[in-house]
Amino acid sequence: MRDILEQLEERRAQARLGGGQKRIDIQHAKGKLTARERLEVLLDEGSFEEFDMYVLHRATDFGMASHKIAGDGVVTGWGTINGRLVYVFSQDFTVLGGSLSETHAQKICKIMDMAVKNGAPIIGLNDSGGARIQEGVASLAGYAEVFKRNVDASGVVPQISLIMGPCAGGAVYSPAMTDFIFMVRDSSYMFVTGPDVVKTVTNEIVSAEELGGARTHTQKSSVADGAFENDVEALEGVRKLFDYLPLNNRQKPPLRPFYDDPQRIDKKLDTLVPDSATKPYDMKELIVTLADEGDFFEIQTEFAKNIIIGLIRIEGQTVGVVGNQPMVLAGCLDIDSSRKAARFVRFCDAFNIPLLTLVDVPGFLPGTAQEYGGVIKHGAKLLFAYAQASVPMVTLITRKAYGGAYDVMASKHIGADINYAWPTAEIAVMGAKGATEILYRSELGDAEKIAGRTRDYEINFANPFKAAERGFIDEVIMPHSSRRRIARAFAALRSKRVEGPWRKHDTMPL
């Protein structure tokens, strides 16, 4: 019996070494953790239960029969994050560059199937050279099996991807179908075709970092939702995000202890909006003030900065926040901000996360670039997402809410439950100057008369009371009482139930 136990320990030790100490040292020299070290940081201490440690590939071509390593380049299993169940896979770059084989894919698929069956999130740590060329079409089939499970799990359990090394070719499509993608600066990259292929086909000379590094995907493409300085920061960041999320689409987000008075009054909010309508202010100040303990997990910080998305807690409950940012493009909606917010709204709705919308929007960004880029269809994505959402929705208009953008930003008309406005709110078809020039075109030559007309328009329409008279605004509230009023609003909406018409699926304007 002792001999058998010793053999088991020996097999385990060999499997844990992955590609061997030499390759582990190379991984460390690059500033990267190994697959198992990453799981130790991500999961609660001692909680990881590994599956398929002894799995070997079955390939025989190109001398592969004599090159088999237990685990086959991916560590899979389950564990807990702050006591809550999660299924994980972590690709091991020390084993054949973390390349995906048929059995490698089967290990990932098994974990994903278990996650859906048991209603728990999936976190994938990607660090792979791509498809294992020696296995040919079997490797490609493996990718497709994973892709299908990403689709089946979508909206059922949260899926989070961490790119911690290379992720190229077909490998990128699995993370692309997950809910959140995070990268590590200077050590991870994603692209469909690498720099060499780009040079051959288009004659463009570009580095891997420029083509698909963290900066590219957080600032330009919006593929990634955030980037971290190193492996440890990335894994700790995912732990923090995980704490905001429910385990599956049938549960509500976790209720966390809070020490911040929901009745808190913040007098500084009374002066947040400047006297001048053209002067910007930082909407993040309002978000942080509303949140329990000022804790705000922002998503896609570096992309489409004219809109802010992220997660906060109010009375210990997770709330998704969408807010126009007057500091950038005056808070206008455009193609990028509409796509960014629409995806986030749909995620929150899929996983029972209430939505708070903070509005200061002068309209959609004008220009040929926007129109040629399809701002109509992209703007419709955000409108569609809000109109379809059935979670509790509270909207607060702080200043401008003009034109179609007023409708799109969770107005009462498309489904928001409770709509508040500050006294500084201006709800109208357009700004006073533009409206006056259209309404009194015949008087444009008389500057004094036009100025008077503009003042009259501002008094009559550039305020929240016309909308309040119609019931489109439920209450005009004092800025300093915003946290208390919003907390009470969400408390009143906790038992909200909405039954929509049966349909196979919608036809969202993609």
C-alpha positions as CSV (number, residue, x, y, z in Angstrom):
1,M,0.0,0.0,0.0
2,R,2.8,2.4,0.9
3,D,4.4,1.8,-2.5
4,I,1.2,2.7,-4.3
5,L,0.8,5.9,-2.2
6,E,4.3,6.9,-3.0
7,Q,3.7,6.3,-6.7
8,L,0.7,8.5,-6.5
9,E,2.7,11.3,-4.9
10,E,5.4,10.9,-7.5
11,R,2.8,11.2,-10.3
12,R,1.3,14.2,-8.7
13,A,4.7,15.9,-8.2
14,Q,5.6,15.2,-11.8
15,A,2.3,16.6,-13.1
16,R,2.7,19.8,-11.0
17,L,6.1,20.4,-12.6
18,G,4.4,20.9,-16.0
19,G,7.1,21.4,-18.6
20,G,9.9,21.1,-16.1
21,Q,11.9,23.4,-13.8
22,K,13.8,24.9,-16.7
23,R,10.7,26.1,-18.5
24,I,9.2,27.3,-15.1
25,D,12.4,29.4,-14.6
26,I,11.9,30.9,-18.1
27,Q,8.3,31.8,-17.2
28,H,9.4,33.5,-14.0
29,A,12.2,35.4,-15.9
30,K,9.5,37.0,-18.0
31,G,7.8,38.2,-14.9
32,K,4.9,35.7,-15.3
33,L,3.5,33.2,-12.8
34,T,3.0,29.5,-13.7
35,A,-0.5,28.1,-14.3
36,R,-0.8,26.7,-10.8
37,E,0.8,29.7,-9.1
38,R,-1.9,31.9,-10.7
39,L,-4.7,29.7,-9.3
40,E,-3.1,29.9,-5.9
41,V,-3.5,33.7,-6.1
42,L,-6.9,33.7,-7.6
43,L,-8.6,31.2,-5.3
44,D,-9.0,30.9,-1.6
45,E,-6.1,29.2,0.1
46,G,-6.5,25.4,0.0
47,S,-9.8,25.5,-1.9
48,F,-8.6,24.3,-5.3
49,E,-9.8,20.8,-6.4
50,E,-8.0,19.8,-9.6
51,F,-9.5,17.5,-12.2
52,D,-7.8,15.6,-15.0
53,M,-4.3,16.0,-13.7
54,Y,-3.1,12.8,-15.4
55,V,-4.7,13.4,-18.9
56,L,-2.3,12.8,-21.8
57,H,-2.7,13.8,-25.5
58,R,-3.3,11.0,-28.0
59,A,-1.3,12.3,-31.0
60,T,1.3,10.2,-32.6
61,D,2.4,12.2,-35.7
62,F,5.6,14.3,-35.8
63,G,7.1,12.4,-32.9
64,M,4.4,13.4,-30.4
65,A,4.0,9.8,-29.1
66,S,7.3,10.2,-27.2
67,H,6.5,13.7,-25.9
68,K,3.7,13.4,-23.4
69,I,3.3,15.5,-20.2
70,A,0.6,14.8,-17.6
71,G,-2.2,17.5,-17.7
72,D,-1.5,18.3,-21.4
73,G,-0.9,22.0,-20.9
74,V,-3.9,23.1,-18.9
75,V,-4.8,23.0,-15.2
76,T,-8.6,22.6,-14.6
77,G,-10.8,22.3,-11.6
78,W,-12.9,24.2,-9.1
79,G,-12.4,26.3,-6.0
80,T,-13.8,29.2,-4.1
81,I,-13.3,33.0,-4.1
82,N,-14.3,34.4,-0.7
83,G,-16.2,31.2,-0.1
84,R,-18.2,31.2,-3.3
85,L,-17.9,28.4,-5.9
86,V,-16.1,29.0,-9.2
87,Y,-14.8,26.8,-12.0
88,V,-11.4,27.6,-13.5
89,F,-8.9,26.6,-16.2
90,S,-5.4,27.9,-16.4
91,Q,-3.3,27.2,-19.5
92,D,0.3,26.2,-18.8
93,F,2.8,27.8,-21.2
94,T,5.6,25.5,-19.9
95,V,3.9,22.5,-21.6
96,L,4.2,22.8,-25.4
97,G,3.6,26.6,-25.2
98,G,0.2,26.0,-23.7
99,S,-1.0,24.9,-27.2
100,L,-4.5,23.5,-27.4
101,S,-4.8,19.8,-28.3
102,E,-7.9,17.6,-28.5
103,T,-7.5,16.5,-24.9
104,H,-6.6,20.0,-23.7
105,A,-9.9,21.2,-25.1
106,Q,-11.8,18.3,-23.6
107,K,-10.5,19.2,-20.2
108,I,-11.8,22.8,-20.6
109,C,-15.1,21.6,-22.0
110,K,-15.6,19.3,-19.0
111,I,-15.2,22.2,-16.6
112,M,-17.5,24.5,-18.6
113,D,-20.2,21.8,-18.6
114,M,-19.9,21.4,-14.9
115,A,-20.1,25.1,-14.3
116,V,-23.3,25.4,-16.3
117,K,-24.8,22.3,-14.6
118,N,-24.0,23.5,-11.1
119,G,-24.7,27.2,-11.7
120,A,-21.2,28.7,-11.0
121,P,-19.0,31.2,-12.9
122,I,-16.2,30.2,-15.2
123,I,-12.8,32.0,-15.1
124,G,-10.3,31.2,-17.8
125,L,-6.6,32.1,-17.5
126,N,-5.3,32.2,-21.1
127,D,-1.6,31.7,-21.9
128,S,-1.3,29.7,-25.0
129,G,0.6,29.6,-28.3
130,G,-2.6,28.6,-30.1
131,A,-3.7,25.4,-31.8
132,R,-1.3,22.5,-31.6
133,I,-0.2,22.2,-35.2
134,Q,0.9,18.5,-34.8
135,E,-2.8,17.6,-34.2
136,G,-4.2,19.5,-37.2
137,V,-8.0,19.5,-37.5
138,A,-8.4,17.7,-34.1
139,S,-7.1,20.9,-32.4
140,L,-9.4,23.1,-34.5
141,A,-12.3,20.9,-33.5
142,G,-11.3,21.3,-29.9
143,Y,-11.5,25.1,-30.2
144,A,-15.0,24.9,-31.8
145,E,-16.2,22.7,-28.9
146,V,-15.0,25.4,-26.5
147,F,-16.7,28.1,-28.5
148,K,-20.0,26.3,-28.5
149,R,-19.9,26.0,-24.7
150,N,-19.1,29.7,-24.4
151,V,-22.3,30.4,-26.3
152,D,-24.3,27.9,-24.3
153,A,-23.0,29.5,-21.0
154,S,-23.7,33.0,-22.1
155,G,-26.2,34.7,-19.9
156,V,-26.4,31.6,-17.7
157,V,-23.2,31.9,-15.7
158,P,-20.7,34.8,-15.7
159,Q,-17.7,34.1,-17.8
160,I,-14.4,36.0,-17.2
161,S,-11.2,35.7,-19.3
162,L,-7.8,36.8,-18.2
163,I,-5.2,37.1,-21.0
164,M,-1.8,36.5,-19.3
165,G,0.3,35.7,-22.3
166,P,-0.2,35.1,-26.0
167,C,-3.7,34.5,-27.4
168,A,-3.7,34.4,-31.1
169,G,-5.6,33.0,-34.1
170,G,-8.8,31.1,-33.4
171,A,-7.9,31.2,-29.6
172,V,-9.1,34.8,-29.4
173,Y,-12.8,33.9,-30.1
174,S,-13.4,32.1,-26.8
175,P,-12.4,35.1,-24.7
176,A,-14.3,37.4,-27.1
177,M,-17.5,35.6,-26.2
178,T,-17.1,35.9,-22.5
179,D,-18.5,38.7,-20.3
180,F,-15.2,40.3,-19.3
181,I,-11.7,40.3,-20.7
182,F,-8.7,41.6,-18.7
183,M,-5.1,41.7,-19.9
184,V,-1.6,42.1,-18.3
185,R,0.4,45.0,-19.7
186,D,3.6,44.2,-21.6
187,S,3.2,40.4,-21.3
188,S,-0.1,39.6,-23.0
189,Y,-1.5,40.1,-26.5
190,M,-4.5,39.1,-28.6
191,F,-4.8,39.1,-32.4
192,V,-6.4,37.0,-35.1
193,T,-3.3,37.3,-37.4
194,G,0.2,38.0,-36.1
195,P,2.7,40.6,-37.2
196,D,4.4,38.4,-39.7
197,V,1.1,37.6,-41.5
198,V,0.1,41.2,-41.4
199,K,3.4,42.2,-43.0
200,T,3.1,39.5,-45.7
201,V,-0.5,40.4,-46.7
202,T,-0.7,44.2,-46.2
203,N,3.0,45.3,-46.0
204,E,2.3,46.9,-42.6
205,I,5.2,46.6,-40.1
206,V,3.8,46.3,-36.6
207,S,5.0,44.8,-33.3
208,A,2.9,42.3,-31.4
209,E,2.4,44.9,-28.7
210,E,1.1,47.5,-31.1
211,L,-1.1,45.0,-32.9
212,G,-2.7,43.3,-30.0
213,G,-1.3,44.5,-26.7
214,A,-3.2,45.7,-23.6
215,R,-3.0,49.3,-24.6
216,T,-4.4,48.6,-28.1
217,H,-7.3,46.6,-26.7
218,T,-8.2,48.8,-23.8
219,Q,-8.0,52.1,-25.7
220,K,-8.7,51.4,-29.4
221,S,-10.5,48.2,-30.0
222,S,-12.5,47.9,-26.8
223,V,-11.9,44.1,-26.9
224,A,-10.5,44.2,-23.3
225,D,-12.3,45.6,-20.3
226,G,-9.2,46.5,-18.4
227,A,-5.5,46.0,-18.0
228,F,-3.2,45.4,-15.0
229,E,0.5,45.8,-14.4
230,N,1.3,42.2,-13.5
231,D,-0.2,38.8,-12.9
232,V,-0.8,39.3,-9.2
233,E,-2.7,42.6,-9.7
234,A,-4.8,41.0,-12.5
235,L,-5.8,38.1,-10.4
236,E,-6.6,40.3,-7.4
237,G,-8.7,42.5,-9.7
238,V,-10.7,39.5,-10.9
239,R,-11.3,38.5,-7.3
240,K,-12.7,42.0,-6.6
241,L,-15.0,41.9,-9.7
242,F,-16.2,38.4,-8.8
243,D,-17.4,39.7,-5.4
244,Y,-20.0,41.9,-7.2
245,L,-21.4,39.1,-9.4
246,P,-24.1,36.5,-8.8
247,L,-23.1,32.8,-9.3
248,N,-25.7,32.4,-12.1
249,N,-28.7,34.0,-13.8
250,R,-31.2,32.5,-11.3
251,Q,-29.5,34.1,-8.3
252,K,-29.3,37.7,-7.2
253,P,-25.8,39.3,-6.6
254,P,-24.3,38.7,-3.1
255,L,-25.3,41.0,-0.3
256,R,-22.2,42.3,1.4
257,P,-21.8,44.0,4.8
258,F,-21.8,47.8,4.6
259,Y,-20.8,50.5,7.1
260,D,-22.0,53.5,5.1
261,D,-25.2,55.2,6.2
262,P,-27.8,54.9,3.4
263,Q,-29.4,58.1,4.7
264,R,-26.0,60.0,4.3
265,I,-26.4,63.6,3.2
266,D,-23.6,65.1,1.0
267,K,-23.8,68.8,0.8
268,K,-20.9,68.9,-1.7
269,L,-23.3,67.6,-4.4
270,D,-25.2,70.9,-4.2
271,T,-22.3,72.6,-5.9
272,L,-21.2,69.7,-8.2
273,V,-22.9,71.1,-11.3
274,P,-21.3,74.4,-12.3
275,D,-23.4,77.6,-12.8
276,S,-22.2,77.7,-16.4
277,A,-24.0,75.3,-18.7
278,T,-20.8,74.8,-20.8
279,K,-18.5,74.1,-17.9
280,P,-17.7,70.4,-17.3
281,Y,-17.6,68.5,-14.0
282,D,-16.5,64.9,-13.2
283,M,-19.4,62.5,-13.0
284,K,-17.2,60.0,-11.2
285,E,-17.4,62.3,-8.1
286,L,-21.1,61.7,-8.0
287,I,-20.7,57.9,-8.5
288,V,-18.2,57.6,-5.7
289,T,-20.4,59.7,-3.4
290,L,-23.4,57.5,-4.0
291,A,-21.5,54.2,-3.5
292,D,-21.1,52.4,-0.2
293,E,-17.7,53.4,1.2
294,G,-17.0,55.1,-2.1
295,D,-16.0,51.8,-3.7
296,F,-16.4,51.8,-7.5
297,F,-15.2,49.1,-9.9
298,E,-14.9,50.8,-13.2
299,I,-15.0,48.8,-16.4
300,Q,-13.4,49.9,-19.7
301,T,-11.8,52.9,-18.1
302,E,-9.7,53.8,-21.1
303,F,-12.2,53.4,-23.9
304,A,-15.0,55.8,-24.9
305,K,-14.4,58.0,-21.9
306,N,-17.5,60.1,-22.6
307,I,-19.5,57.4,-20.8
308,I,-18.7,55.6,-17.6
309,I,-19.7,52.1,-16.7
310,G,-19.0,50.0,-13.6
311,L,-20.2,48.4,-10.4
312,I,-21.0,49.9,-7.0
313,R,-22.9,48.8,-4.0
314,I,-25.8,50.6,-2.3
315,E,-26.9,49.1,1.0
316,G,-24.6,46.2,0.3
317,Q,-26.4,45.4,-3.0
318,T,-24.6,45.3,-6.3
319,V,-25.7,48.1,-8.7
320,G,-24.5,48.6,-12.3
321,V,-23.8,52.3,-13.1
322,V,-24.0,54.0,-16.5
323,G,-23.2,57.7,-16.5
324,N,-22.4,60.4,-19.1
325,Q,-19.1,62.0,-18.5
326,P,-19.2,65.8,-19.2
327,M,-15.4,66.0,-19.0
328,V,-15.1,64.2,-22.4
329,L,-16.9,65.3,-25.5
330,A,-19.3,67.2,-23.2
331,G,-20.9,63.8,-22.4
332,C,-22.2,63.3,-26.0
333,L,-23.2,59.8,-27.0
334,D,-21.4,58.4,-30.0
335,I,-20.7,55.0,-31.7
336,D,-18.1,53.8,-29.1
337,S,-19.9,55.0,-26.0
338,S,-23.2,53.5,-27.2
339,R,-21.6,50.1,-27.8
340,K,-19.8,50.2,-24.5
341,A,-22.8,51.0,-22.5
342,A,-25.2,48.7,-24.4
343,R,-23.1,45.6,-23.7
344,F,-22.8,46.5,-20.0
345,V,-26.6,47.1,-19.7
346,R,-27.3,43.7,-21.3
347,F,-24.8,42.0,-18.9
348,C,-26.5,43.5,-15.9
349,D,-29.9,42.6,-17.1
350,A,-28.8,39.0,-17.8
351,F,-27.5,38.6,-14.2
352,N,-30.2,40.4,-12.2
353,I,-28.0,43.5,-11.4
354,P,-30.1,46.7,-10.9
355,L,-29.1,49.6,-13.1
356,L,-28.5,53.2,-12.1
357,T,-28.2,55.7,-14.9
358,L,-26.7,59.2,-14.4
359,V,-27.6,61.5,-17.2
360,D,-25.9,64.7,-18.5
361,V,-26.1,64.3,-22.3
362,P,-26.4,67.1,-24.8
363,G,-27.2,64.7,-27.6
364,F,-25.5,62.4,-30.1
365,L,-22.1,63.5,-31.5
366,P,-22.6,65.1,-34.9
367,G,-20.4,64.6,-38.0
368,T,-19.8,62.6,-41.1
369,A,-17.5,60.1,-39.3
370,Q,-20.3,59.2,-36.9
371,E,-23.0,58.9,-39.6
372,Y,-20.7,56.9,-42.0
373,G,-19.8,54.7,-39.0
374,G,-23.4,53.8,-38.4
375,V,-24.2,55.8,-35.3
376,I,-27.9,55.3,-35.9
377,K,-27.6,51.5,-35.6
378,H,-25.0,51.7,-32.7
379,G,-27.1,54.2,-30.8
380,A,-30.1,51.9,-31.3
381,K,-28.1,49.2,-29.5
382,L,-28.1,51.2,-26.3
383,L,-31.8,52.1,-26.7
384,F,-32.6,48.4,-27.4
385,A,-30.6,47.2,-24.3
386,Y,-32.4,49.6,-22.0
387,A,-35.9,49.0,-23.4
388,Q,-35.4,45.2,-23.1
389,A,-34.0,45.3,-19.5
390,S,-36.3,44.0,-16.8
391,V,-34.1,44.6,-13.8
392,P,-34.9,47.5,-11.4
393,M,-33.8,50.8,-13.1
394,V,-33.4,54.2,-11.5
395,T,-32.4,57.3,-13.5
396,L,-31.1,60.6,-12.2
397,I,-30.7,63.6,-14.6
398,T,-28.2,66.0,-13.2
399,R,-28.0,68.6,-16.0
400,K,-28.6,68.2,-19.7
401,A,-31.0,65.6,-21.2
402,Y,-31.6,66.8,-24.8
403,G,-33.3,65.2,-27.8
404,G,-33.1,61.5,-28.7
405,A,-30.3,61.1,-26.2
406,Y,-32.8,61.9,-23.4
407,D,-35.0,59.0,-24.6
408,V,-32.0,56.6,-24.9
409,M,-30.5,57.2,-21.5
410,A,-33.1,55.1,-19.5
411,S,-36.0,57.5,-19.8
412,K,-39.3,56.7,-18.2
413,H,-40.7,56.0,-21.7
414,I,-38.4,53.0,-22.4
415,G,-38.7,51.3,-19.1
416,A,-37.0,53.0,-16.2
417,D,-38.9,52.5,-13.0
418,I,-38.0,55.6,-11.0
419,N,-36.7,58.8,-12.7
420,Y,-35.3,61.6,-10.6
421,A,-33.9,65.0,-11.6
422,W,-31.9,67.6,-9.9
423,P,-33.2,71.2,-10.0
424,T,-30.3,71.9,-12.4
425,A,-31.7,69.5,-15.0
426,E,-32.5,70.7,-18.5
427,I,-34.9,68.4,-20.3
428,A,-35.7,69.6,-23.8
429,V,-35.5,68.8,-27.5
430,M,-32.4,70.9,-27.7
431,G,-30.4,73.7,-26.1
432,A,-31.9,77.1,-25.7
433,K,-29.7,78.8,-28.3
434,G,-30.3,76.2,-31.0
435,A,-34.1,76.1,-30.3
436,T,-34.4,79.9,-30.4
437,E,-32.6,80.1,-33.7
438,I,-35.0,77.6,-35.2
439,L,-38.2,79.0,-33.7
440,Y,-37.4,82.6,-34.3
441,R,-35.4,82.4,-37.5
442,S,-37.0,85.6,-38.8
443,E,-35.6,87.6,-35.9
444,L,-32.0,86.4,-36.2
445,G,-30.9,89.9,-37.3
446,D,-31.9,91.4,-34.0
447,A,-29.3,90.2,-31.4
448,E,-31.1,91.8,-28.5
449,K,-34.5,90.2,-29.3
450,I,-32.9,86.8,-29.9
451,A,-31.1,87.1,-26.5
452,G,-34.5,87.8,-24.9
453,R,-36.1,84.9,-26.6
454,T,-33.2,82.6,-25.5
455,R,-33.7,83.7,-21.9
456,D,-37.4,83.1,-22.1
457,Y,-36.8,79.6,-23.5
458,E,-34.4,78.8,-20.7
459,I,-36.9,79.9,-18.1
460,N,-39.8,78.0,-19.6
461,F,-38.1,74.8,-20.9
462,A,-34.5,74.5,-19.6
463,N,-35.6,72.9,-16.3
464,P,-37.0,69.6,-15.1
465,F,-40.5,70.8,-14.3
466,K,-42.1,70.5,-17.8
467,A,-41.2,66.8,-17.7
468,A,-42.3,66.5,-14.1
469,E,-45.7,68.0,-14.9
470,R,-46.2,65.2,-17.4
471,G,-45.1,62.5,-14.9
472,F,-41.9,61.7,-16.9
473,I,-39.9,62.7,-13.9
474,D,-41.1,61.2,-10.6
475,E,-39.5,63.8,-8.4
476,V,-37.1,66.7,-8.5
477,I,-34.8,66.1,-5.6
478,M,-32.1,68.0,-3.8
479,P,-28.6,66.9,-4.9
480,H,-27.4,66.4,-1.3
481,S,-30.1,63.8,-0.7
482,S,-29.3,61.7,-3.8
483,R,-27.8,58.7,-2.0
484,R,-30.8,58.5,0.3
485,R,-33.4,58.8,-2.4
486,I,-31.6,56.3,-4.7
487,A,-31.1,53.8,-1.9
488,R,-34.8,54.0,-1.1
489,A,-35.8,53.7,-4.7
490,F,-33.8,50.5,-5.2
491,A,-35.2,49.1,-1.9
492,A,-38.7,49.7,-3.2
493,L,-37.9,47.8,-6.4
494,R,-36.4,44.7,-5.0
495,S,-39.4,42.6,-5.7
496,K,-39.9,43.8,-9.3
497,R,-41.2,41.2,-11.7
498,V,-41.6,41.6,-15.4
499,E,-43.0,39.0,-17.8
500,G,-42.2,39.6,-21.5
501,P,-43.8,38.0,-24.6
502,W,-42.5,34.6,-25.6
503,R,-39.9,34.7,-28.4
504,K,-37.1,32.5,-29.5
505,H,-34.7,35.5,-29.3
506,D,-34.6,39.1,-30.2
507,T,-33.1,40.6,-33.3
508,M,-31.0,43.3,-31.7
509,P,-29.4,45.8,-34.2
510,L,-25.9,44.3,-34.1
